[in-house]
């Protein structure tokens, strides 16, 4: 636990706005890469999960390249280069691990795969934002120890690669009222966020892109101000 909070202190110093036109094409755009959680499975509002909400919050194009059942270690890292080569996005948000956990993939293999995709994105001039996967619950709770390990890897690589961190895992830990059966999930499945969960995810990514520490005492208010949202719109809770 001490190591975890030490990492939080380190990567908090990395916060800086990354919404920039890195390829100088006159448009700031984002691509989201991942599995069914990125694709938006479980979103009863039909808004396409967190990517569509992210675009609405920021008023910029956001491309959703999530594919259900994908594993980072196998098909994810194989698919990634072609997705990057076909995209003009300035920023890529990477979130995978839920399906790797089904197969009990080791954190070391996960780390190697994630570093490879980071290298590809960086070589092609993309700014990378890393998503730390949230811990499943309930019917999918057995995956928890593996997603916990993957979240630790993501935090580590965010520091090594100077990549902004969208810490979905921490957001779930601070925001869920019921820690054993989090109300941000479709229950009792416990893997895919519901519409409120996707709101939380979009808020976490928005804060990461705007350089706001959403877990600080003033984080929610800062994000509301930056996005011109009514007071109380940001659901994410800070660290107590």
Backbone as CSV, one residue per row, in Angstrom:
resi,resn,N_x,N_y,N_z,CA_x,CA_y,CA_z,C_x,C_y,C_z
1,UNK,0.828,-1.207,0.000,0.000,0.000,0.000,0.866,1.262,0.000
2,UNK,1.984,1.191,0.730,2.873,2.340,0.759,3.394,2.647,-0.640
3,UNK,3.757,1.594,-1.381,4.256,1.786,-2.735,3.197,2.430,-3.618
4,UNK,1.951,1.983,-3.478,0.847,2.528,-4.287,0.708,4.025,-4.085
5,UNK,0.689,4.475,-2.829,0.509,5.902,-2.580,1.762,6.694,-2.925
6,UNK,2.941,6.055,-2.877,4.154,6.731,-3.339,4.068,6.996,-4.833
7,UNK,3.538,6.014,-5.585,3.352,6.204,-7.018,2.368,7.327,-7.307
8,UNK,1.313,7.413,-6.488,0.337,8.488,-6.681,1.000,9.849,-6.560
9,UNK,1.897,10.003,-5.592,2.581,11.269,-5.402,3.473,11.594,-6.594
10,UNK,4.114,10.550,-7.155,5.009,10.773,-8.283,4.229,11.177,-9.519
11,UNK,3.191,10.389,-9.869,2.522,10.708,-11.130,1.616,11.918,-11.019
12,UNK,1.315,12.366,-9.821,0.534,13.596,-9.708,1.317,14.789,-10.229
13,UNK,2.660,14.676,-10.193,3.496,15.766,-10.687,3.509,15.818,-12.210
14,UNK,2.959,14.801,-12.865,2.962,14.743,-14.322,1.777,15.455,-14.942
15,UNK,0.811,15.916,-14.119,-0.401,16.508,-14.664,-0.075,17.755,-15.471
16,UNK,-0.483,17.734,-16.704,-0.359,18.903,-17.585,-1.336,18.687,-18.719
17,UNK,-1.944,19.755,-19.172,-2.937,19.619,-20.233,-2.301,19.036,-21.484
18,UNK,-2.947,18.014,-22.052,-2.391,17.362,-23.238,-3.316,17.499,-24.443
19,UNK,-4.356,18.308,-24.344,-5.247,18.528,-25.482,-4.568,19.473,-26.465
20,UNK,-3.757,18.888,-27.329,-2.988,19.684,-28.278,-3.046,19.047,-29.661
21,UNK,-2.851,19.862,-30.658,-2.821,19.398,-32.036,-1.403,18.919,-32.353
22,UNK,-1.094,17.706,-31.928,0.274,17.206,-32.047,0.702,16.997,-33.495
23,UNK,-0.226,16.686,-34.388,0.163,16.457,-35.782,-0.064,17.677,-36.682
24,UNK,-0.457,18.789,-36.070,-0.596,20.067,-36.791,-1.528,19.991,-37.993
25,UNK,-2.639,19.231,-37.844,-3.605,19.164,-38.942,-4.786,20.109,-38.727
26,UNK,-4.707,20.923,-37.685,-5.744,21.901,-37.417,-6.887,21.403,-36.558
27,UNK,-6.837,20.133,-36.141,-7.887,19.546,-35.319,-7.275,18.759,-34.174
28,UNK,-7.845,18.899,-32.977,-7.447,18.073,-31.839,-8.438,16.918,-31.745
29,UNK,-7.946,15.705,-31.847,-8.833,14.543,-31.813,-8.240,13.435,-30.963
30,UNK,-9.120,12.563,-30.499,-8.743,11.479,-29.584,-9.227,10.155,-30.147
31,UNK,-8.448,9.113,-29.965,-8.850,7.744,-30.279,-8.807,6.921,-29.003
32,UNK,-9.851,6.147,-28.760,-9.880,5.276,-27.591,-9.733,3.834,-28.055
33,UNK,-8.810,3.109,-27.427,-8.478,1.746,-27.836,-8.702,0.805,-26.665
34,UNK,-9.375,-0.317,-26.929,-9.584,-1.266,-25.844,-10.573,-2.349,-26.203
35,UNK,-11.180,-2.915,-25.153,-12.089,-4.049,-25.310,-13.541,-3.595,-25.190
36,UNK,-14.404,-4.464,-24.674,-15.835,-4.149,-24.624,-16.154,-2.984,-23.698
37,UNK,-15.298,-2.721,-22.721,-15.529,-1.579,-21.835,-15.328,-0.286,-22.605
38,UNK,-14.348,-0.252,-23.477,-14.184,0.905,-24.358,-15.314,0.966,-25.383
39,UNK,-15.725,-0.194,-25.888,-16.807,-0.237,-26.878,-18.120,0.287,-26.311
40,UNK,-18.303,0.186,-24.985,-19.500,0.731,-24.357,-20.561,-0.291,-24.001
41,UNK,-20.179,-1.565,-23.924,-21.143,-2.600,-23.531,-21.670,-2.298,-22.127
42,UNK,-22.986,-2.391,-21.962,-23.609,-2.106,-20.669,-24.201,-0.725,-20.551
43,UNK,-23.973,0.109,-21.561,-24.466,1.487,-21.517,-25.935,1.519,-21.921
44,UNK,-26.813,1.569,-20.953,-28.245,1.521,-21.227,-28.749,2.780,-21.925
45,UNK,-27.953,3.859,-21.899,-28.362,5.088,-22.580,-28.026,5.058,-24.068
46,UNK,-27.269,4.045,-24.459,-26.902,3.940,-25.861,-25.975,5.029,-26.338
47,UNK,-25.187,5.580,-25.446,-24.282,6.677,-25.798,-22.899,6.197,-26.232
48,UNK,-22.711,4.878,-26.271,-21.415,4.390,-26.722,-20.339,4.447,-25.668
49,UNK,-20.738,4.314,-24.399,-19.744,4.249,-23.332,-19.062,5.560,-23.038
50,UNK,-17.847,5.483,-22.513,-17.157,6.716,-22.114,-16.635,7.541,-23.294
51,UNK,-16.247,6.921,-24.444,-15.710,7.763,-25.528,-16.692,8.811,-26.032
52,UNK,-17.956,8.430,-26.236,-18.942,9.398,-26.716,-19.150,10.510,-25.695
53,UNK,-19.210,10.150,-24.429,-19.356,11.157,-23.373,-18.146,12.080,-23.337
54,UNK,-16.963,11.506,-23.537,-15.737,12.301,-23.551,-15.797,13.354,-24.652
55,UNK,-16.235,12.944,-25.839,-16.363,13.896,-26.935,-17.362,14.989,-26.634
56,UNK,-18.452,14.612,-25.973,-19.464,15.611,-25.607,-18.927,16.590,-24.569
57,UNK,-18.205,16.079,-23.594,-17.632,16.945,-22.561,-16.656,17.960,-23.162
58,UNK,-15.772,17.478,-24.040,-14.667,18.305,-24.512,-14.972,19.024,-25.825
59,UNK,-16.011,18.586,-26.529,-16.348,19.207,-27.800,-15.339,18.936,-28.896
60,UNK,-14.756,17.723,-28.885,-13.779,17.345,-29.897,-14.125,15.964,-30.445
61,UNK,-13.610,15.600,-31.621,-13.867,14.263,-32.164,-13.178,13.180,-31.326
62,UNK,-13.921,12.139,-30.998,-13.379,10.989,-30.280,-13.787,9.731,-31.031
63,UNK,-12.807,8.974,-31.499,-13.048,7.739,-32.231,-12.996,6.557,-31.275
64,UNK,-14.023,5.702,-31.321,-14.101,4.536,-30.439,-13.630,3.302,-31.199
65,UNK,-12.473,2.762,-30.794,-11.927,1.569,-31.423,-11.862,0.411,-30.430
66,UNK,-12.912,0.281,-29.640,-13.022,-0.836,-28.717,-13.630,-2.055,-29.387
67,UNK,-13.101,-3.243,-29.068,-13.602,-4.502,-29.610,-13.847,-5.476,-28.460
68,UNK,-15.039,-6.016,-28.393,-15.392,-6.940,-27.316,-14.504,-8.185,-27.337
69,UNK,-14.191,-8.656,-26.140,-13.446,-9.904,-25.898,-11.966,-9.818,-26.230
70,UNK,-11.479,-8.654,-26.598,-10.068,-8.534,-26.959,-9.162,-8.620,-25.741
71,UNK,-8.032,-9.284,-25.926,-6.971,-9.334,-24.918,-5.785,-8.511,-25.407
72,UNK,-5.220,-7.718,-24.530,-4.065,-6.915,-24.907,-2.902,-7.793,-25.330
73,UNK,-2.647,-8.857,-24.580,-1.455,-9.658,-24.784,-1.475,-10.394,-26.122
74,UNK,-2.650,-10.679,-26.641,-2.742,-11.396,-27.915,-3.207,-10.463,-29.025
75,UNK,-4.526,-10.441,-29.271,-5.025,-9.683,-30.415,-4.930,-8.177,-30.261
76,UNK,-4.900,-7.666,-29.027,-4.829,-6.223,-28.832,-3.550,-5.624,-29.371
77,UNK,-2.424,-6.167,-28.946,-1.161,-5.610,-29.427,-0.938,-5.908,-30.907
78,UNK,-1.569,-6.959,-31.427,-1.468,-7.247,-32.857,-2.286,-6.250,-33.684
79,UNK,-3.442,-5.841,-33.170,-4.328,-4.912,-33.883,-3.835,-3.476,-33.815
80,UNK,-3.134,-3.134,-32.762,-2.820,-1.741,-32.447,-2.072,-1.007,-33.568
81,UNK,-1.015,-1.569,-34.153,-0.286,-0.803,-35.185,-1.155,-0.380,-36.357
82,UNK,-2.023,-1.263,-36.856,-2.870,-0.892,-37.993,-3.862,0.190,-37.615
83,UNK,-4.366,0.147,-36.380,-5.275,1.197,-35.920,-4.549,2.537,-35.879
84,UNK,-3.326,2.544,-35.383,-2.565,3.785,-35.306,-2.221,4.321,-36.696
85,UNK,-1.855,3.433,-37.595,-1.465,3.869,-38.934,-2.639,4.441,-39.724
86,UNK,-3.847,4.003,-39.382,-5.030,4.469,-40.113,-5.713,5.654,-39.450
87,UNK,-5.139,6.161,-38.373,-5.789,7.236,-37.610,-4.959,8.515,-37.621
88,UNK,-5.664,9.644,-37.693,-5.001,10.944,-37.592,-5.160,11.545,-36.188
89,UNK,-5.620,10.737,-35.240,-5.830,11.234,-33.879,-4.524,11.724,-33.268
90,UNK,-4.623,12.767,-32.479,-3.456,13.295,-31.780,-3.157,12.507,-30.506
91,UNK,-4.224,11.996,-29.878,-4.117,11.367,-28.563,-4.798,10.012,-28.610
92,UNK,-4.180,9.001,-27.988,-4.787,7.685,-27.902,-4.905,7.283,-26.433
93,UNK,-6.114,6.907,-26.032,-6.376,6.426,-24.676,-6.428,4.906,-24.738
94,UNK,-5.571,4.239,-23.973,-5.453,2.780,-24.013,-5.979,2.195,-22.712
95,UNK,-6.941,1.290,-22.818,-7.497,0.601,-21.649,-7.813,-0.836,-22.022
96,UNK,-7.024,-1.765,-21.496,-7.325,-3.184,-21.670,-6.832,-3.949,-20.441
97,UNK,-7.334,-5.163,-20.310,-6.929,-6.004,-19.183,-8.033,-6.886,-18.645
98,UNK,-9.282,-6.487,-18.846,-10.398,-7.264,-18.297,-10.423,-8.677,-18.848
99,UNK,-10.093,-8.837,-20.122,-10.103,-10.166,-20.727,-8.792,-10.904,-20.516
100,UNK,-7.694,-10.175,-20.399,-6.428,-10.818,-20.033,-6.564,-11.505,-18.680
101,UNK,-7.362,-10.882,-17.799,-7.542,-11.445,-16.459,-8.279,-12.781,-16.490
102,UNK,-9.157,-12.982,-17.481,-9.853,-14.263,-17.590,-8.852,-15.399,-17.736
103,UNK,-7.805,-15.143,-18.510,-6.808,-16.168,-18.811,-5.626,-16.116,-17.841
104,UNK,-5.771,-15.314,-16.785,-4.751,-15.214,-15.736,-3.368,-14.893,-16.307
105,UNK,-3.368,-13.983,-17.274,-2.092,-13.566,-17.856,-1.242,-12.863,-16.795
106,UNK,0.043,-13.112,-16.811,0.929,-12.543,-15.793,1.082,-11.042,-15.992
107,UNK,1.358,-10.349,-14.908,1.544,-8.898,-14.995,2.796,-8.559,-15.795
108,UNK,3.790,-9.434,-15.791,5.010,-9.168,-16.567,4.727,-9.250,-18.071
109,UNK,3.916,-10.232,-18.487,3.538,-10.311,-19.902,2.663,-9.121,-20.294
110,UNK,1.774,-8.745,-19.391,0.922,-7.578,-19.631,1.780,-6.326,-19.788
111,UNK,2.773,-6.179,-18.936,3.644,-5.003,-19.001,4.394,-4.937,-20.324
112,UNK,4.929,-6.064,-20.771,5.654,-6.080,-22.043,4.741,-5.696,-23.204
113,UNK,3.522,-6.240,-23.197,2.586,-5.929,-24.276,2.192,-4.458,-24.261
114,UNK,1.922,-3.928,-23.090,1.521,-2.528,-22.995,2.651,-1.600,-23.409
115,UNK,3.879,-1.925,-23.026,5.003,-1.082,-23.429,5.187,-1.105,-24.940
116,UNK,4.925,-2.242,-25.558,5.039,-2.327,-27.016,4.046,-1.396,-27.697
117,UNK,2.799,-1.399,-27.240,1.812,-0.537,-27.901,2.117,0.938,-27.622
118,UNK,2.639,1.238,-26.432,3.062,2.612,-26.146,4.162,3.031,-27.116
119,UNK,5.113,2.132,-27.347,6.219,2.435,-28.265,5.708,2.726,-29.672
120,UNK,4.718,1.952,-30.116,4.163,2.157,-31.460,3.505,3.530,-31.554
121,UNK,2.663,3.840,-30.572,1.971,5.124,-30.590,2.956,6.292,-30.545
122,UNK,3.954,6.179,-29.709,4.944,7.251,-29.559,5.732,7.440,-30.852
123,UNK,6.125,6.331,-31.476,6.891,6.410,-32.723,6.094,7.079,-33.830
124,UNK,4.768,6.982,-33.754,3.904,7.589,-34.772,3.423,8.978,-34.369
125,UNK,3.991,9.520,-33.312,3.692,10.895,-32.924,2.421,11.089,-32.136
126,UNK,1.864,10.007,-31.591,0.647,10.114,-30.791,0.999,10.348,-29.320
127,UNK,0.167,11.113,-28.639,0.282,11.258,-27.188,-0.549,10.170,-26.537
128,UNK,0.048,9.417,-25.639,-0.619,8.281,-25.015,-1.178,8.666,-23.653
129,UNK,-2.419,8.262,-23.392,-3.029,8.326,-22.068,-3.341,6.889,-21.667
130,UNK,-2.892,6.490,-20.486,-3.059,5.109,-20.044,-4.199,4.981,-19.050
131,UNK,-5.060,3.989,-19.263,-6.167,3.721,-18.356,-5.859,2.561,-17.436
132,UNK,-5.940,2.790,-16.134,-5.752,1.726,-15.155,-7.084,1.010,-14.958
133,UNK,-7.181,-0.286,-15.323,-8.462,-0.985,-15.290,-9.036,-1.099,-13.883
134,UNK,-10.352,-0.904,-13.790,-11.018,-1.001,-12.512,-11.243,-2.464,-12.122
135,UNK,-11.337,-2.703,-10.820,-11.518,-4.068,-10.316,-12.963,-4.516,-10.497
136,UNK,-13.193,-5.661,-11.170,-14.551,-6.191,-11.297,-15.078,-6.673,-9.943
137,UNK,-16.375,-6.890,-9.903,-16.968,-7.407,-8.671,-17.958,-8.518,-8.996
138,UNK,-18.558,-9.023,-7.956,-19.738,-9.885,-8.076,-19.455,-11.106,-8.946
139,UNK,-20.197,-11.334,-10.020,-20.009,-12.529,-10.835,-18.640,-12.590,-11.504
140,UNK,-17.996,-11.450,-11.668,-16.677,-11.398,-12.304,-15.571,-11.079,-11.293
141,UNK,-15.879,-11.206,-10.015,-14.933,-10.796,-8.988,-13.637,-11.583,-8.963
142,UNK,-13.633,-12.794,-9.504,-12.415,-13.605,-9.494,-11.300,-12.984,-10.320
143,UNK,-11.659,-12.075,-11.206,-10.629,-11.416,-12.024,-9.895,-10.322,-11.248
144,UNK,-10.417,-9.939,-10.099,-9.905,-8.797,-9.355,-8.416,-8.787,-9.090
145,UNK,-7.817,-9.877,-8.576,-6.375,-9.848,-8.305,-5.537,-9.562,-9.548
146,UNK,-6.000,-9.999,-10.699,-5.245,-9.776,-11.930,-5.402,-8.334,-12.415
147,UNK,-6.625,-7.817,-12.392,-6.784,-6.419,-12.808,-6.086,-5.476,-11.835
148,UNK,-6.031,-5.840,-10.553,-5.267,-5.043,-9.588,-3.800,-4.966,-10.007
149,UNK,-3.251,-6.121,-10.394,-1.847,-6.165,-10.812,-1.636,-5.358,-12.088
150,UNK,-2.576,-5.463,-13.027,-2.444,-4.701,-14.266,-2.534,-3.191,-14.005
151,UNK,-3.402,-2.802,-13.082,-3.499,-1.378,-12.736,-2.175,-0.872,-12.185
152,UNK,-1.508,-1.705,-11.391,-0.192,-1.319,-10.880,0.819,-1.146,-11.993
153,UNK,0.771,-2.016,-12.988,1.654,-1.900,-14.145,1.378,-0.592,-14.895
154,UNK,0.115,-0.278,-15.092,-0.251,0.944,-15.805,0.293,2.168,-15.078
155,UNK,0.141,2.199,-13.772,0.664,3.345,-12.999,2.179,3.467,-13.177
156,UNK,2.859,2.340,-13.145,4.312,2.336,-13.317,4.699,2.855,-14.703
157,UNK,4.049,2.343,-15.747,4.406,2.746,-17.105,3.990,4.178,-17.420
158,UNK,2.981,4.682,-16.726,2.623,6.090,-16.932,3.761,6.996,-16.492
159,UNK,4.461,6.603,-15.454,5.599,7.383,-14.971,6.792,7.236,-15.911
160,UNK,7.108,5.993,-16.263,8.263,5.722,-17.117,8.134,6.421,-18.463
161,UNK,6.920,6.437,-19.009,6.691,6.984,-20.355,6.153,8.408,-20.363
162,UNK,6.073,9.027,-19.188,5.532,10.387,-19.088,4.170,10.459,-19.766
163,UNK,3.331,9.459,-19.474,2.003,9.369,-20.071,0.948,9.703,-19.032
164,UNK,0.050,10.623,-19.309,-1.028,10.919,-18.362,-1.809,9.654,-18.005
165,UNK,-2.274,9.610,-16.771,-2.951,8.433,-16.242,-4.426,8.712,-16.020
166,UNK,-5.269,7.853,-16.577,-6.703,7.861,-16.274,-6.934,6.693,-15.319
167,UNK,-6.957,6.970,-14.031,-6.975,5.899,-13.032,-8.416,5.500,-12.718
168,UNK,-8.972,4.659,-13.588,-10.330,4.175,-13.376,-10.418,3.329,-12.112
169,UNK,-9.374,2.581,-11.830,-9.371,1.742,-10.631,-9.513,2.583,-9.370
170,UNK,-8.745,3.661,-9.282,-8.846,4.538,-8.118,-10.211,5.212,-8.064
171,UNK,-10.748,5.593,-9.224,-12.073,6.223,-9.254,-13.135,5.287,-8.700
172,UNK,-13.034,4.018,-9.032,-13.991,3.045,-8.497,-13.820,2.918,-6.980
173,UNK,-12.577,2.913,-6.529,-12.315,2.747,-5.093,-12.815,3.942,-4.282
174,UNK,-12.721,5.126,-4.847,-13.146,6.307,-4.089,-14.632,6.609,-4.256
175,UNK,-15.222,6.171,-5.357,-16.573,6.610,-5.694,-17.648,5.581,-5.373
176,UNK,-17.337,4.295,-5.479,-18.346,3.257,-5.214,-18.827,3.345,-3.768
177,UNK,-20.118,3.414,-3.583,-20.687,3.422,-2.233,-20.683,2.016,-1.630
178,UNK,-20.979,1.037,-2.457,-20.955,-0.357,-2.030,-19.696,-0.996,-2.597
179,UNK,-18.684,-1.185,-1.787,-17.403,-1.679,-2.278,-17.479,-3.125,-2.755
180,UNK,-18.410,-3.898,-2.240,-18.514,-5.310,-2.600,-19.366,-5.537,-3.844
181,UNK,-20.311,-4.662,-4.099,-21.179,-4.762,-5.281,-21.389,-3.352,-5.813
182,UNK,-20.362,-2.831,-6.469,-20.345,-1.419,-6.847,-21.496,-1.059,-7.770
183,UNK,-22.197,-0.011,-7.416,-23.364,0.448,-8.165,-22.995,1.116,-9.488
184,UNK,-21.704,1.215,-9.810,-21.272,1.753,-11.092,-21.237,0.685,-12.174
185,UNK,-21.465,-0.577,-11.784,-21.479,-1.696,-12.712,-22.892,-2.149,-13.044
186,UNK,-23.001,-2.841,-14.171,-24.198,-3.628,-14.441,-24.144,-4.825,-13.493
187,UNK,-25.119,-4.951,-12.633,-25.115,-6.002,-11.609,-26.194,-7.034,-11.907
188,UNK,-25.929,-8.305,-11.569,-24.789,-8.817,-10.802,-23.568,-9.179,-11.636
189,UNK,-23.584,-8.824,-12.949,-22.450,-9.192,-13.795,-21.131,-8.668,-13.226
190,UNK,-21.073,-7.366,-12.930,-19.919,-6.811,-12.246,-18.684,-6.548,-13.076
191,UNK,-18.822,-6.497,-14.392,-17.665,-6.219,-15.241,-17.852,-4.949,-16.059
192,UNK,-18.989,-4.815,-16.728,-19.224,-3.658,-17.585,-19.893,-2.531,-16.799
193,UNK,-19.386,-1.320,-16.941,-20.029,-0.183,-16.276,-21.442,0.028,-16.795
194,UNK,-22.277,0.598,-15.947,-23.595,1.055,-16.393,-23.463,2.511,-16.838
195,UNK,-24.580,3.169,-17.100,-24.489,4.530,-17.621,-23.785,5.474,-16.650
196,UNK,-24.013,5.281,-15.339,-23.328,6.126,-14.352,-21.841,5.820,-14.325
197,UNK,-21.499,4.540,-14.438,-20.093,4.168,-14.479,-19.364,4.769,-15.664
198,UNK,-20.041,4.805,-16.804,-19.411,5.419,-17.979,-19.297,6.936,-17.821
199,UNK,-20.217,7.544,-17.098,-20.060,8.966,-16.769,-18.779,9.179,-15.971
200,UNK,-18.567,8.320,-14.982,-17.365,8.403,-14.151,-16.119,8.262,-15.016
201,UNK,-16.113,7.287,-15.897,-14.938,7.072,-16.746,-14.650,8.284,-17.624
202,UNK,-15.686,8.850,-18.214,-15.488,10.020,-19.069,-14.951,11.200,-18.278
203,UNK,-15.393,11.343,-17.051,-14.903,12.422,-16.209,-13.435,12.216,-15.845
204,UNK,-13.048,10.973,-15.590,-11.651,10.682,-15.265,-10.738,10.979,-16.448
205,UNK,-11.155,10.573,-17.650,-10.328,10.841,-18.827,-10.288,12.335,-19.134
206,UNK,-11.409,13.008,-19.009,-11.435,14.457,-19.244,-10.449,15.169,-18.331
207,UNK,-10.444,14.782,-17.067,-9.518,15.405,-16.119,-8.069,15.137,-16.508
208,UNK,-7.783,13.892,-16.926,-6.415,13.558,-17.329,-5.970,14.394,-18.528
209,UNK,-6.869,14.604,-19.485,-6.525,15.381,-20.674,-6.369,16.867,-20.371
210,UNK,-7.103,17.341,-19.367,-7.050,18.764,-19.016,-6.018,19.077,-17.941
211,UNK,-5.325,18.051,-17.461,-4.305,18.277,-16.442,-4.870,18.584,-15.076
212,UNK,-6.044,18.035,-14.765,-6.693,18.257,-13.472,-6.584,16.999,-12.630
213,UNK,-6.148,17.141,-11.392,-6.108,16.014,-10.462,-7.503,15.835,-9.883
214,UNK,-8.265,14.951,-10.469,-9.659,14.802,-10.094,-9.821,14.214,-8.703
215,UNK,-8.757,13.627,-8.157,-8.833,13.026,-6.827,-8.409,13.984,-5.717
216,UNK,-7.988,15.192,-6.096,-7.664,16.219,-5.106,-8.963,16.776,-4.525
217,UNK,-8.893,17.402,-3.341,-10.116,17.954,-2.731,-10.888,18.897,-3.639
218,UNK,-10.178,19.656,-4.456,-10.840,20.617,-5.345,-11.022,20.082,-6.765
219,UNK,-10.676,18.796,-6.979,-10.656,18.254,-8.338,-11.994,18.296,-9.042
220,UNK,-13.055,17.879,-8.354,-14.381,17.854,-8.981,-14.815,19.262,-9.387
221,UNK,-14.615,20.223,-8.499,-15.001,21.599,-8.792,-14.182,22.167,-9.952
222,UNK,-12.897,21.831,-9.996,-12.048,22.305,-11.090,-12.527,21.755,-12.429
223,UNK,-12.885,20.475,-12.444,-13.349,19.876,-13.696,-14.686,20.472,-14.112
224,UNK,-15.571,20.672,-13.164,-16.853,21.308,-13.487,-16.644,22.694,-14.081
225,UNK,-15.705,23.439,-13.522,-15.416,24.759,-14.057,-14.823,24.698,-15.453
226,UNK,-13.911,23.758,-15.660,-13.256,23.641,-16.959,-14.229,23.224,-18.052
227,UNK,-15.200,22.376,-17.688,-16.157,21.868,-18.668,-17.469,22.655,-18.675
228,UNK,-17.537,23.677,-17.838,-18.753,24.496,-17.726,-19.968,23.638,-17.356
229,UNK,-19.779,22.774,-16.364,-20.833,21.883,-15.893,-21.474,22.444,-14.631
230,UNK,-22.738,22.139,-14.389,-23.382,22.579,-13.147,-22.693,21.972,-11.929
231,UNK,-22.754,22.665,-10.838,-22.168,22.171,-9.597,-22.798,20.847,-9.218
232,UNK,-21.955,19.897,-8.860,-22.425,18.577,-8.486,-22.515,17.600,-9.644
233,UNK,-22.155,18.036,-10.856,-22.232,17.155,-12.018,-21.153,16.085,-12.012
234,UNK,-19.979,16.410,-11.479,-18.891,15.440,-11.442,-19.127,14.458,-10.308
235,UNK,-19.212,13.183,-10.649,-19.548,12.154,-9.686,-18.327,11.640,-8.943
236,UNK,-17.169,11.692,-9.585,-15.948,11.111,-9.030,-15.616,11.751,-7.689
237,UNK,-15.354,10.909,-6.709,-14.992,11.385,-5.378,-13.480,11.445,-5.230
238,UNK,-13.026,12.393,-4.426,-11.610,12.494,-4.140,-11.184,11.492,-3.089
239,UNK,-9.878,11.443,-2.842,-9.364,10.545,-1.813,-9.670,11.121,-0.437
240,UNK,-10.147,10.260,0.447,-10.426,10.711,1.800,-9.172,10.621,2.630
